[in-house]
Amino acid sequence: MSDDARAGHREDIYGKTPNGLDIHVFDCPGDKLVTLWSSRFGVGKDNPSSSVIPVDADYGKLQERSMVQIDMYNINEFEV
């Protein structure tokens, strides 16, 4: 993780997922590249069937560890 990205880590006040995994939130540094990662390689069956994940979703720990969720605010476009 770059120093710029590490500096954007918010205090861990967001709690845990329904499966007990820690939630980490980062503010992306302006005009810098950001690398995202999960804690394990997933397989096709790990993919959610919807881009909207309800709070009480029945996802297992392995599936959660295979995904990255990105929430964006006030963004018109982005490049992947």
PyMOL Python script that loads the backbone (N, CA, C, O; Angstrom):
from pymol import cmd

cmd.read_pdbstr("""\
ATOM      1  N   MET A   1       0.850  -1.171   0.000  1.00  0.00           N
ATOM      2  CA  MET A   1       0.000   0.000   0.000  1.00  0.00           C
ATOM      3  C   MET A   1       0.895   1.233   0.000  1.00  0.00           C
ATOM      4  O   MET A   1       1.872   1.302   0.746  1.00  0.00           O
ATOM      5  N   SER A   2       0.557   2.201  -0.839  1.00  0.00           N
ATOM      6  CA  SER A   2       1.366   3.416  -0.901  1.00  0.00           C
ATOM      7  C   SER A   2       1.173   4.258   0.368  1.00  0.00           C
ATOM      8  O   SER A   2       0.170   4.124   1.069  1.00  0.00           O
ATOM      9  N   ASP A   3       2.133   5.111   0.642  1.00  0.00           N
ATOM     10  CA  ASP A   3       2.022   6.004   1.799  1.00  0.00           C
ATOM     11  C   ASP A   3       0.822   6.926   1.651  1.00  0.00           C
ATOM     12  O   ASP A   3       0.160   7.245   2.639  1.00  0.00           O
ATOM     13  N   ASP A   4       0.530   7.367   0.395  1.00  0.00           N
ATOM     14  CA  ASP A   4      -0.618   8.243   0.162  1.00  0.00           C
ATOM     15  C   ASP A   4      -1.924   7.538   0.516  1.00  0.00           C
ATOM     16  O   ASP A   4      -2.792   8.121   1.165  1.00  0.00           O
ATOM     17  N   ALA A   5      -2.058   6.291   0.089  1.00  0.00           N
ATOM     18  CA  ALA A   5      -3.269   5.534   0.387  1.00  0.00           C
ATOM     19  C   ALA A   5      -3.354   5.235   1.887  1.00  0.00           C
ATOM     20  O   ALA A   5      -4.425   5.351   2.482  1.00  0.00           O
ATOM     21  N   ARG A   6      -2.256   4.859   2.481  1.00  0.00           N
ATOM     22  CA  ARG A   6      -2.233   4.555   3.914  1.00  0.00           C
ATOM     23  C   ARG A   6      -2.660   5.778   4.727  1.00  0.00           C
ATOM     24  O   ARG A   6      -3.347   5.646   5.740  1.00  0.00           O
ATOM     25  N   ALA A   7      -2.253   6.960   4.283  1.00  0.00           N
ATOM     26  CA  ALA A   7      -2.608   8.195   4.986  1.00  0.00           C
ATOM     27  C   ALA A   7      -4.112   8.444   4.932  1.00  0.00           C
ATOM     28  O   ALA A   7      -4.651   9.145   5.789  1.00  0.00           O
ATOM     29  N   GLY A   8      -4.803   7.873   3.927  1.00  0.00           N
ATOM     30  CA  GLY A   8      -6.238   8.059   3.800  1.00  0.00           C
ATOM     31  C   GLY A   8      -7.077   7.065   4.577  1.00  0.00           C
ATOM     32  O   GLY A   8      -8.304   7.083   4.479  1.00  0.00           O
ATOM     33  N   HIS A   9      -6.429   6.186   5.359  1.00  0.00           N
ATOM     34  CA  HIS A   9      -7.173   5.193   6.134  1.00  0.00           C
ATOM     35  C   HIS A   9      -7.910   5.893   7.270  1.00  0.00           C
ATOM     36  O   HIS A   9      -7.311   6.590   8.089  1.00  0.00           O
ATOM     37  N   ARG A  10      -9.204   5.693   7.296  1.00  0.00           N
ATOM     38  CA  ARG A  10     -10.003   6.293   8.371  1.00  0.00           C
ATOM     39  C   ARG A  10      -9.912   5.425   9.621  1.00  0.00           C
ATOM     40  O   ARG A  10      -9.630   4.229   9.554  1.00  0.00           O
ATOM     41  N   GLU A  11     -10.157   6.054  10.743  1.00  0.00           N
ATOM     42  CA  GLU A  11     -10.164   5.337  12.009  1.00  0.00           C
ATOM     43  C   GLU A  11     -11.145   4.172  11.919  1.00  0.00           C
ATOM     44  O   GLU A  11     -12.220   4.316  11.337  1.00  0.00           O
ATOM     45  N   ASP A  12     -10.795   3.042  12.476  1.00  0.00           N
ATOM     46  CA  ASP A  12     -11.629   1.841  12.380  1.00  0.00           C
ATOM     47  C   ASP A  12     -12.852   1.936  13.293  1.00  0.00           C
ATOM     48  O   ASP A  12     -12.912   1.301  14.346  1.00  0.00           O
ATOM     49  N   ILE A  13     -13.824   2.743  12.866  1.00  0.00           N
ATOM     50  CA  ILE A  13     -15.063   2.904  13.637  1.00  0.00           C
ATOM     51  C   ILE A  13     -16.261   2.327  12.888  1.00  0.00           C
ATOM     52  O   ILE A  13     -17.408   2.523  13.292  1.00  0.00           O
ATOM     53  N   TYR A  14     -15.987   1.610  11.790  1.00  0.00           N
ATOM     54  CA  TYR A  14     -17.061   1.140  10.936  1.00  0.00           C
ATOM     55  C   TYR A  14     -17.526  -0.258  11.290  1.00  0.00           C
ATOM     56  O   TYR A  14     -18.454  -0.778  10.670  1.00  0.00           O
ATOM     57  N   GLY A  15     -16.900  -0.867  12.269  1.00  0.00           N
ATOM     58  CA  GLY A  15     -17.374  -2.145  12.760  1.00  0.00           C
ATOM     59  C   GLY A  15     -16.968  -3.330  11.914  1.00  0.00           C
ATOM     60  O   GLY A  15     -15.884  -3.367  11.331  1.00  0.00           O
ATOM     61  N   LYS A  16     -17.860  -4.292  11.864  1.00  0.00           N
ATOM     62  CA  LYS A  16     -17.577  -5.553  11.189  1.00  0.00           C
ATOM     63  C   LYS A  16     -18.700  -5.889  10.214  1.00  0.00           C
ATOM     64  O   LYS A  16     -19.816  -5.383  10.326  1.00  0.00           O
ATOM     65  N   THR A  17     -18.378  -6.750   9.260  1.00  0.00           N
ATOM     66  CA  THR A  17     -19.369  -7.243   8.311  1.00  0.00           C
ATOM     67  C   THR A  17     -20.270  -8.249   9.027  1.00  0.00           C
ATOM     68  O   THR A  17     -19.970  -8.646  10.153  1.00  0.00           O
ATOM     69  N   PRO A  18     -21.374  -8.669   8.391  1.00  0.00           N
ATOM     70  CA  PRO A  18     -22.232  -9.692   9.022  1.00  0.00           C
ATOM     71  C   PRO A  18     -21.482 -10.987   9.336  1.00  0.00           C
ATOM     72  O   PRO A  18     -21.908 -11.758  10.196  1.00  0.00           O
ATOM     73  N   ASN A  19     -20.363 -11.228   8.638  1.00  0.00           N
ATOM     74  CA  ASN A  19     -19.581 -12.437   8.887  1.00  0.00           C
ATOM     75  C   ASN A  19     -18.408 -12.205   9.825  1.00  0.00           C
ATOM     76  O   ASN A  19     -17.566 -13.089   9.980  1.00  0.00           O
ATOM     77  N   GLY A  20     -18.333 -11.043  10.451  1.00  0.00           N
ATOM     78  CA  GLY A  20     -17.323 -10.780  11.460  1.00  0.00           C
ATOM     79  C   GLY A  20     -15.991 -10.266  10.952  1.00  0.00           C
ATOM     80  O   GLY A  20     -15.030 -10.204  11.718  1.00  0.00           O
ATOM     81  N   LEU A  21     -15.901  -9.888   9.661  1.00  0.00           N
ATOM     82  CA  LEU A  21     -14.650  -9.343   9.130  1.00  0.00           C
ATOM     83  C   LEU A  21     -14.599  -7.835   9.365  1.00  0.00           C
ATOM     84  O   LEU A  21     -15.620  -7.154   9.282  1.00  0.00           O
ATOM     85  N   ASP A  22     -13.411  -7.320   9.658  1.00  0.00           N
ATOM     86  CA  ASP A  22     -13.251  -5.888   9.888  1.00  0.00           C
ATOM     87  C   ASP A  22     -13.562  -5.091   8.622  1.00  0.00           C
ATOM     88  O   ASP A  22     -13.231  -5.522   7.517  1.00  0.00           O
ATOM     89  N   ILE A  23     -14.197  -3.930   8.783  1.00  0.00           N
ATOM     90  CA  ILE A  23     -14.464  -3.020   7.671  1.00  0.00           C
ATOM     91  C   ILE A  23     -13.411  -1.924   7.709  1.00  0.00           C
ATOM     92  O   ILE A  23     -13.242  -1.253   8.727  1.00  0.00           O
ATOM     93  N   HIS A  24     -12.701  -1.742   6.597  1.00  0.00           N
ATOM     94  CA  HIS A  24     -11.688  -0.694   6.487  1.00  0.00           C
ATOM     95  C   HIS A  24     -12.149   0.321   5.447  1.00  0.00           C
ATOM     96  O   HIS A  24     -12.612  -0.054   4.370  1.00  0.00           O
ATOM     97  N   VAL A  25     -12.023   1.599   5.770  1.00  0.00           N
ATOM     98  CA  VAL A  25     -12.437   2.666   4.867  1.00  0.00           C
ATOM     99  C   VAL A  25     -11.242   3.567   4.607  1.00  0.00           C
ATOM    100  O   VAL A  25     -10.538   3.971   5.532  1.00  0.00           O
ATOM    101  N   PHE A  26     -11.021   3.878   3.318  1.00  0.00           N
ATOM    102  CA  PHE A  26      -9.918   4.739   2.905  1.00  0.00           C
ATOM    103  C   PHE A  26     -10.463   5.894   2.072  1.00  0.00           C
ATOM    104  O   PHE A  26     -11.364   5.701   1.254  1.00  0.00           O
ATOM    105  N   ASP A  27      -9.924   7.085   2.276  1.00  0.00           N
ATOM    106  CA  ASP A  27     -10.178   8.213   1.390  1.00  0.00           C
ATOM    107  C   ASP A  27      -9.074   8.187   0.348  1.00  0.00           C
ATOM    108  O   ASP A  27      -7.890   8.204   0.685  1.00  0.00           O
ATOM    109  N   CYS A  28      -9.467   8.145  -0.924  1.00  0.00           N
ATOM    110  CA  CYS A  28      -8.471   8.084  -1.995  1.00  0.00           C
ATOM    111  C   CYS A  28      -7.737   9.409  -2.110  1.00  0.00           C
ATOM    112  O   CYS A  28      -8.356  10.472  -2.059  1.00  0.00           O
ATOM    113  N   PRO A  29      -6.419   9.350  -2.266  1.00  0.00           N
ATOM    114  CA  PRO A  29      -5.652  10.583  -2.456  1.00  0.00           C
ATOM    115  C   PRO A  29      -5.962  11.186  -3.823  1.00  0.00           C
ATOM    116  O   PRO A  29      -6.061  10.458  -4.811  1.00  0.00           O
ATOM    117  N   GLY A  30      -6.115  12.501  -3.889  1.00  0.00           N
ATOM    118  CA  GLY A  30      -6.445  13.165  -5.142  1.00  0.00           C
ATOM    119  C   GLY A  30      -5.361  13.007  -6.190  1.00  0.00           C
ATOM    120  O   GLY A  30      -4.174  13.131  -5.889  1.00  0.00           O
ATOM    121  N   ASP A  31      -5.767  12.733  -7.415  1.00  0.00           N
ATOM    122  CA  ASP A  31      -4.862  12.631  -8.561  1.00  0.00           C
ATOM    123  C   ASP A  31      -3.747  11.600  -8.379  1.00  0.00           C
ATOM    124  O   ASP A  31      -2.653  11.773  -8.916  1.00  0.00           O
ATOM    125  N   LYS A  32      -4.011  10.540  -7.633  1.00  0.00           N
ATOM    126  CA  LYS A  32      -3.034   9.465  -7.432  1.00  0.00           C
ATOM    127  C   LYS A  32      -3.690   8.144  -7.803  1.00  0.00           C
ATOM    128  O   LYS A  32      -4.906   7.995  -7.683  1.00  0.00           O
ATOM    129  N   LEU A  33      -2.898   7.196  -8.248  1.00  0.00           N
ATOM    130  CA  LEU A  33      -3.409   5.856  -8.522  1.00  0.00           C
ATOM    131  C   LEU A  33      -3.631   5.113  -7.215  1.00  0.00           C
ATOM    132  O   LEU A  33      -2.880   5.287  -6.255  1.00  0.00           O
ATOM    133  N   VAL A  34      -4.659   4.293  -7.185  1.00  0.00           N
ATOM    134  CA  VAL A  34      -4.979   3.511  -5.999  1.00  0.00           C
ATOM    135  C   VAL A  34      -5.101   2.049  -6.418  1.00  0.00           C
ATOM    136  O   VAL A  34      -5.750   1.747  -7.420  1.00  0.00           O
ATOM    137  N   THR A  35      -4.494   1.152  -5.674  1.00  0.00           N
ATOM    138  CA  THR A  35      -4.583  -0.281  -5.919  1.00  0.00           C
ATOM    139  C   THR A  35      -5.530  -0.889  -4.896  1.00  0.00           C
ATOM    140  O   THR A  35      -5.418  -0.624  -3.699  1.00  0.00           O
ATOM    141  N   LEU A  36      -6.459  -1.701  -5.371  1.00  0.00           N
ATOM    142  CA  LEU A  36      -7.403  -2.380  -4.489  1.00  0.00           C
ATOM    143  C   LEU A  36      -7.079  -3.861  -4.475  1.00  0.00           C
ATOM    144  O   LEU A  36      -6.575  -4.400  -5.460  1.00  0.00           O
ATOM    145  N   TRP A  37      -7.366  -4.518  -3.366  1.00  0.00           N
ATOM    146  CA  TRP A  37      -7.086  -5.945  -3.268  1.00  0.00           C
ATOM    147  C   TRP A  37      -8.080  -6.584  -2.308  1.00  0.00           C
ATOM    148  O   TRP A  37      -8.676  -5.917  -1.463  1.00  0.00           O
ATOM    149  N   SER A  38      -8.240  -7.881  -2.460  1.00  0.00           N
ATOM    150  CA  SER A  38      -9.008  -8.658  -1.502  1.00  0.00           C
ATOM    151  C   SER A  38      -8.002  -9.543  -0.775  1.00  0.00           C
ATOM    152  O   SER A  38      -6.822  -9.560  -1.126  1.00  0.00           O
ATOM    153  N   SER A  39      -8.455 -10.269   0.222  1.00  0.00           N
ATOM    154  CA  SER A  39      -7.512 -11.086   0.990  1.00  0.00           C
ATOM    155  C   SER A  39      -7.420 -12.518   0.470  1.00  0.00           C
ATOM    156  O   SER A  39      -6.723 -13.339   1.068  1.00  0.00           O
ATOM    157  N   ARG A  40      -8.105 -12.838  -0.627  1.00  0.00           N
ATOM    158  CA  ARG A  40      -7.961 -14.145  -1.259  1.00  0.00           C
ATOM    159  C   ARG A  40      -8.435 -14.059  -2.700  1.00  0.00           C
ATOM    160  O   ARG A  40      -9.222 -13.179  -3.050  1.00  0.00           O
ATOM    161  N   PHE A  41      -7.957 -14.970  -3.531  1.00  0.00           N
ATOM    162  CA  PHE A  41      -8.434 -15.063  -4.909  1.00  0.00           C
ATOM    163  C   PHE A  41      -9.797 -15.744  -4.885  1.00  0.00           C
ATOM    164  O   PHE A  41      -9.974 -16.773  -4.233  1.00  0.00           O
ATOM    165  N   GLY A  42     -10.750 -15.169  -5.595  1.00  0.00           N
ATOM    166  CA  GLY A  42     -12.078 -15.751  -5.661  1.00  0.00           C
ATOM    167  C   GLY A  42     -12.250 -16.599  -6.901  1.00  0.00           C
ATOM    168  O   GLY A  42     -11.368 -16.666  -7.758  1.00  0.00           O
ATOM    169  N   VAL A  43     -13.387 -17.237  -6.983  1.00  0.00           N
ATOM    170  CA  VAL A  43     -13.769 -18.018  -8.160  1.00  0.00           C
ATOM    171  C   VAL A  43     -15.139 -17.521  -8.609  1.00  0.00           C
ATOM    172  O   VAL A  43     -15.785 -16.759  -7.889  1.00  0.00           O
ATOM    173  N   GLY A  44     -15.588 -17.941  -9.786  1.00  0.00           N
ATOM    174  CA  GLY A  44     -16.839 -17.454 -10.348  1.00  0.00           C
ATOM    175  C   GLY A  44     -18.035 -17.530  -9.420  1.00  0.00           C
ATOM    176  O   GLY A  44     -18.851 -16.608  -9.387  1.00  0.00           O
ATOM    177  N   LYS A  45     -18.153 -18.612  -8.664  1.00  0.00           N
ATOM    178  CA  LYS A  45     -19.318 -18.750  -7.788  1.00  0.00           C
ATOM    179  C   LYS A  45     -19.305 -17.764  -6.619  1.00  0.00           C
ATOM    180  O   LYS A  45     -20.316 -17.605  -5.934  1.00  0.00           O
ATOM    181  N   ASP A  46     -18.157 -17.093  -6.384  1.00  0.00           N
ATOM    182  CA  ASP A  46     -18.089 -16.077  -5.335  1.00  0.00           C
ATOM    183  C   ASP A  46     -18.747 -14.763  -5.754  1.00  0.00           C
ATOM    184  O   ASP A  46     -19.065 -13.931  -4.905  1.00  0.00           O
ATOM    185  N   ASN A  47     -18.954 -14.570  -7.072  1.00  0.00           N
ATOM    186  CA  ASN A  47     -19.501 -13.311  -7.556  1.00  0.00           C
ATOM    187  C   ASN A  47     -20.935 -13.120  -7.094  1.00  0.00           C
ATOM    188  O   ASN A  47     -21.756 -14.029  -7.215  1.00  0.00           O
ATOM    189  N   PRO A  48     -21.244 -11.927  -6.559  1.00  0.00           N
ATOM    190  CA  PRO A  48     -22.634 -11.669  -6.159  1.00  0.00           C
ATOM    191  C   PRO A  48     -23.519 -11.555  -7.395  1.00  0.00           C
ATOM    192  O   PRO A  48     -23.042 -11.208  -8.476  1.00  0.00           O
ATOM    193  N   SER A  49     -24.789 -11.845  -7.236  1.00  0.00           N
ATOM    194  CA  SER A  49     -25.724 -11.777  -8.352  1.00  0.00           C
ATOM    195  C   SER A  49     -26.276 -10.373  -8.551  1.00  0.00           C
ATOM    196  O   SER A  49     -26.986 -10.122  -9.525  1.00  0.00           O
ATOM    197  N   SER A  50     -25.959  -9.457  -7.645  1.00  0.00           N
ATOM    198  CA  SER A  50     -26.446  -8.083  -7.734  1.00  0.00           C
ATOM    199  C   SER A  50     -25.340  -7.144  -7.284  1.00  0.00           C
ATOM    200  O   SER A  50     -24.497  -7.515  -6.467  1.00  0.00           O
ATOM    201  N   SER A  51     -25.341  -5.927  -7.816  1.00  0.00           N
ATOM    202  CA  SER A  51     -24.356  -4.942  -7.367  1.00  0.00           C
ATOM    203  C   SER A  51     -24.786  -4.281  -6.066  1.00  0.00           C
ATOM    204  O   SER A  51     -24.001  -3.562  -5.447  1.00  0.00           O
ATOM    205  N   VAL A  52     -26.016  -4.517  -5.650  1.00  0.00           N
ATOM    206  CA  VAL A  52     -26.524  -3.986  -4.382  1.00  0.00           C
ATOM    207  C   VAL A  52     -26.497  -5.117  -3.372  1.00  0.00           C
ATOM    208  O   VAL A  52     -27.181  -6.128  -3.534  1.00  0.00           O
ATOM    209  N   ILE A  53     -25.705  -4.941  -2.335  1.00  0.00           N
ATOM    210  CA  ILE A  53     -25.563  -5.985  -1.320  1.00  0.00           C
ATOM    211  C   ILE A  53     -26.346  -5.558  -0.080  1.00  0.00           C
ATOM    212  O   ILE A  53     -25.950  -4.610   0.598  1.00  0.00           O
ATOM    213  N   PRO A  54     -27.449  -6.242   0.225  1.00  0.00           N
ATOM    214  CA  PRO A  54     -28.217  -5.877   1.415  1.00  0.00           C
ATOM    215  C   PRO A  54     -27.431  -6.148   2.686  1.00  0.00           C
ATOM    216  O   PRO A  54     -26.583  -7.040   2.727  1.00  0.00           O
ATOM    217  N   VAL A  55     -27.715  -5.384   3.706  1.00  0.00           N
ATOM    218  CA  VAL A  55     -26.990  -5.503   4.976  1.00  0.00           C
ATOM    219  C   VAL A  55     -27.069  -6.919   5.535  1.00  0.00           C
ATOM    220  O   VAL A  55     -26.095  -7.415   6.101  1.00  0.00           O
ATOM    221  N   ASP A  56     -28.210  -7.570   5.382  1.00  0.00           N
ATOM    222  CA  ASP A  56     -28.385  -8.907   5.944  1.00  0.00           C
ATOM    223  C   ASP A  56     -28.089 -10.005   4.926  1.00  0.00           C
ATOM    224  O   ASP A  56     -28.601 -11.118   5.049  1.00  0.00           O
ATOM    225  N   ALA A  57     -27.266  -9.702   3.923  1.00  0.00           N
ATOM    226  CA  ALA A  57     -26.945 -10.676   2.880  1.00  0.00           C
ATOM    227  C   ALA A  57     -26.317 -11.921   3.483  1.00  0.00           C
ATOM    228  O   ALA A  57     -25.559 -11.843   4.450  1.00  0.00           O
ATOM    229  N   ASP A  58     -26.636 -13.055   2.910  1.00  0.00           N
ATOM    230  CA  ASP A  58     -26.126 -14.330   3.406  1.00  0.00           C
ATOM    231  C   ASP A  58     -24.840 -14.702   2.672  1.00  0.00           C
ATOM    232  O   ASP A  58     -24.779 -15.729   1.996  1.00  0.00           O
ATOM    233  N   TYR A  59     -23.813 -13.863   2.806  1.00  0.00           N
ATOM    234  CA  TYR A  59     -22.516 -14.131   2.198  1.00  0.00           C
ATOM    235  C   TYR A  59     -21.633 -14.806   3.237  1.00  0.00           C
ATOM    236  O   TYR A  59     -21.674 -14.456   4.416  1.00  0.00           O
ATOM    237  N   GLY A  60     -20.847 -15.760   2.803  1.00  0.00           N
ATOM    238  CA  GLY A  60     -19.927 -16.411   3.709  1.00  0.00           C
ATOM    239  C   GLY A  60     -18.637 -15.621   3.833  1.00  0.00           C
ATOM    240  O   GLY A  60     -18.379 -14.708   3.048  1.00  0.00           O
ATOM    241  N   LYS A  61     -17.829 -15.975   4.821  1.00  0.00           N
ATOM    242  CA  LYS A  61     -16.548 -15.288   5.016  1.00  0.00           C
ATOM    243  C   LYS A  61     -15.659 -15.420   3.792  1.00  0.00           C
ATOM    244  O   LYS A  61     -15.016 -14.447   3.396  1.00  0.00           O
ATOM    245  N   LEU A  62     -15.606 -16.600   3.181  1.00  0.00           N
ATOM    246  CA  LEU A  62     -14.754 -16.773   2.008  1.00  0.00           C
ATOM    247  C   LEU A  62     -15.175 -15.846   0.878  1.00  0.00           C
ATOM    248  O   LEU A  62     -14.327 -15.264   0.201  1.00  0.00           O
ATOM    249  N   GLN A  63     -16.484 -15.706   0.672  1.00  0.00           N
ATOM    250  CA  GLN A  63     -16.959 -14.824  -0.385  1.00  0.00           C
ATOM    251  C   GLN A  63     -16.615 -13.374  -0.056  1.00  0.00           C
ATOM    252  O   GLN A  63     -16.178 -12.634  -0.938  1.00  0.00           O
ATOM    253  N   GLU A  64     -16.803 -12.957   1.184  1.00  0.00           N
ATOM    254  CA  GLU A  64     -16.452 -11.587   1.579  1.00  0.00           C
ATOM    255  C   GLU A  64     -14.963 -11.327   1.392  1.00  0.00           C
ATOM    256  O   GLU A  64     -14.569 -10.243   0.960  1.00  0.00           O
ATOM    257  N   ARG A  65     -14.135 -12.318   1.717  1.00  0.00           N
ATOM    258  CA  ARG A  65     -12.688 -12.133   1.597  1.00  0.00           C
ATOM    259  C   ARG A  65     -12.245 -12.072   0.141  1.00  0.00           C
ATOM    260  O   ARG A  65     -11.116 -11.668  -0.139  1.00  0.00           O
ATOM    261  N   SER A  66     -13.116 -12.469  -0.798  1.00  0.00           N
ATOM    262  CA  SER A  66     -12.776 -12.491  -2.218  1.00  0.00           C
ATOM    263  C   SER A  66     -13.232 -11.237  -2.951  1.00  0.00           C
ATOM    264  O   SER A  66     -12.967 -11.100  -4.146  1.00  0.00           O
ATOM    265  N   MET A  67     -13.904 -10.327  -2.274  1.00  0.00           N
ATOM    266  CA  MET A  67     -14.479  -9.187  -2.973  1.00  0.00           C
ATOM    267  C   MET A  67     -13.926  -7.864  -2.460  1.00  0.00           C
ATOM    268  O   MET A  67     -13.384  -7.769  -1.359  1.00  0.00           O
ATOM    269  N   VAL A  68     -14.083  -6.868  -3.287  1.00  0.00           N
ATOM    270  CA  VAL A  68     -13.742  -5.494  -2.928  1.00  0.00           C
ATOM    271  C   VAL A  68     -14.971  -4.664  -3.241  1.00  0.00           C
ATOM    272  O   VAL A  68     -15.506  -4.751  -4.347  1.00  0.00           O
ATOM    273  N   GLN A  69     -15.427  -3.866  -2.298  1.00  0.00           N
ATOM    274  CA  GLN A  69     -16.576  -3.004  -2.525  1.00  0.00           C
ATOM    275  C   GLN A  69     -16.086  -1.570  -2.613  1.00  0.00           C
ATOM    276  O   GLN A  69     -15.298  -1.120  -1.781  1.00  0.00           O
ATOM    277  N   ILE A  70     -16.556  -0.858  -3.625  1.00  0.00           N
ATOM    278  CA  ILE A  70     -16.151   0.528  -3.826  1.00  0.00           C
ATOM    279  C   ILE A  70     -17.395   1.401  -3.781  1.00  0.00           C
ATOM    280  O   ILE A  70     -18.312   1.221  -4.583  1.00  0.00           O
ATOM    281  N   ASP A  71     -17.430   2.331  -2.860  1.00  0.00           N
ATOM    282  CA  ASP A  71     -18.508   3.313  -2.786  1.00  0.00           C
ATOM    283  C   ASP A  71     -17.923   4.659  -3.178  1.00  0.00           C
ATOM    284  O   ASP A  71     -16.913   5.088  -2.620  1.00  0.00           O
ATOM    285  N   MET A  72     -18.551   5.324  -4.132  1.00  0.00           N
ATOM    286  CA  MET A  72     -18.042   6.613  -4.608  1.00  0.00           C
ATOM    287  C   MET A  72     -19.099   7.687  -4.410  1.00  0.00           C
ATOM    288  O   MET A  72     -20.295   7.447  -4.575  1.00  0.00           O
ATOM    289  N   TYR A  73     -18.633   8.866  -4.055  1.00  0.00           N
ATOM    290  CA  TYR A  73     -19.516   9.996  -3.830  1.00  0.00           C
ATOM    291  C   TYR A  73     -19.038  11.173  -4.668  1.00  0.00           C
ATOM    292  O   TYR A  73     -17.839  11.436  -4.754  1.00  0.00           O
ATOM    293  N   ASN A  74     -19.972  11.877  -5.281  1.00  0.00           N
ATOM    294  CA  ASN A  74     -19.667  13.051  -6.099  1.00  0.00           C
ATOM    295  C   ASN A  74     -18.651  12.735  -7.196  1.00  0.00           C
ATOM    296  O   ASN A  74     -17.750  13.532  -7.456  1.00  0.00           O
ATOM    297  N   ILE A  75     -18.792  11.587  -7.833  1.00  0.00           N
ATOM    298  CA  ILE A  75     -17.906  11.166  -8.904  1.00  0.00           C
ATOM    299  C   ILE A  75     -18.719  11.100 -10.209  1.00  0.00           C
ATOM    300  O   ILE A  75     -19.752  10.434 -10.264  1.00  0.00           O
ATOM    301  N   ASN A  76     -18.257  11.779 -11.233  1.00  0.00           N
ATOM    302  CA  ASN A  76     -18.931  11.730 -12.529  1.00  0.00           C
ATOM    303  C   ASN A  76     -18.398  10.620 -13.406  1.00  0.00           C
ATOM    304  O   ASN A  76     -19.146  10.039 -14.192  1.00  0.00           O
ATOM    305  N   GLU A  77     -17.121  10.318 -13.288  1.00  0.00           N
ATOM    306  CA  GLU A  77     -16.514   9.254 -14.076  1.00  0.00           C
ATOM    307  C   GLU A  77     -15.229   8.807 -13.410  1.00  0.00           C
ATOM    308  O   GLU A  77     -14.659   9.522 -12.586  1.00  0.00           O
ATOM    309  N   PHE A  78     -14.775   7.608 -13.777  1.00  0.00           N
ATOM    310  CA  PHE A  78     -13.505   7.107 -13.285  1.00  0.00           C
ATOM    311  C   PHE A  78     -12.932   6.144 -14.315  1.00  0.00           C
ATOM    312  O   PHE A  78     -13.660   5.616 -15.156  1.00  0.00           O
ATOM    313  N   GLU A  79     -11.641   5.921 -14.245  1.00  0.00           N
ATOM    314  CA  GLU A  79     -10.973   5.058 -15.199  1.00  0.00           C
ATOM    315  C   GLU A  79     -10.475   3.812 -14.481  1.00  0.00           C
ATOM    316  O   GLU A  79      -9.876   3.897 -13.410  1.00  0.00           O
ATOM    317  N   VAL A  80     -10.731   2.653 -15.085  1.00  0.00           N
ATOM    318  CA  VAL A  80     -10.279   1.385 -14.518  1.00  0.00           C
ATOM    319  C   VAL A  80      -9.284   0.758 -15.458  1.00  0.00           C
ATOM    320  O   VAL A  80      -8.768  -0.325 -15.179  1.00  0.00           O
TER     321      VAL A  80
END
""", "prot")
cmd.dss("prot")
cmd.show_as("cartoon", "prot")
cmd.util.cbc("prot")
cmd.orient("prot")
